């Protein structure tokens, strides 16, 4: 039986954050008539996409081990959005007993009524986008919540019966001094979540921060230098280790048994189906081929594509970018090896030393170990903390 994870993209939010590079549409940007109709009818197209993908790639009956509702802001969607999709997945696949079902929520939308409804529907894990507890940092980042909203959302999640709660923190937001970041970290620890995701700020093209950075600063607030971000990350790793959290991937920390199964599946190169505009899939086909595909990052085009049952065509030799915005790629053996290397090394368990030597060569591994970027861990090679901070450069040098 095929094993599968499912990601569902909810591309709507109350407002677009200044750092956000994910595809989303602020509610204020929806057209008065057709736009709101698209929001209400959106689940219908996700259901159609499930049917199309299940048929095209022979996925029907697969065992689903995790479902993840991401965005955007899934928590602004009505309860029927979640129940309809979960029920349809159950009709087409086998949802494993005890499957991890996650919903991302923003603190300001984490009211008790909504969270209780999600719990009743079978969602058993919440990911709360805290990002910071400092009012100035939050404002500069374009967030619309405050620290009290974070506390209330976490409290309501516990009242609703959630035990598996994750909190997100961004390292290096403009205005986030060392003291502010330390207080952010201590504040998150005070809420005692089962899981913490901590992402080092990356200013991506297409974000508001990207345009602002060209001017140098935001209303007198400078962007955080990379060396400070690295220092903050090291501080966080120490604090979390002292409080019983294990770093199991570069940006993710968990108490024992609360590692995100959905994310672990990504890093282990397990199959997953992404639904919605901009969502990505990784599918292992019966003929031994491995396919990666990404939907168009445009809601109107996505709806037209689903309506026309058009996904583009695969090519044995190369990726294909169609005019409709969908991207499909059949992986080469080289692609597979490079993915195995960098995805494995992102995790705390690393990659088998013998295997890495065969793939990349023992000489470069020994060099990285001597320089303090890698170390032996039983039969595996893992990145040191120093290596984690320079992981992008290391991956670029070690991949074939």
Secondary structure by P-SEA (a helix, b strand, c coil): cccbbbbbbbcccccccccccccccccccccccaaaaaaaaaaaaaaaaaaaaaaaaccccccccbbbbbccccccccaaaaaaaaaaaaaccccccccbbbbbbccccccaaaaaaaaaacccbbbbccccccaaaaaaacccccaaaaaaaaaaaaaacccbbbbbbbcccccccaaaaaaaaaaaaaacccbbbbbccccccccaaaaaaaaccccccccccaaaaaaaaaaaaaaaaaacccccccccccccccccaaaaaaaaccbbbbccccbbbbbbccccbbbbbbccccaaaaaaaaaacccbbbbccbbbbcccbbbbbbccaaaaaaaaaaaaaaccccccaaaaaacccaaaaaaaaaaccccccccbbbbcaaaaaaaaaaaaaccc
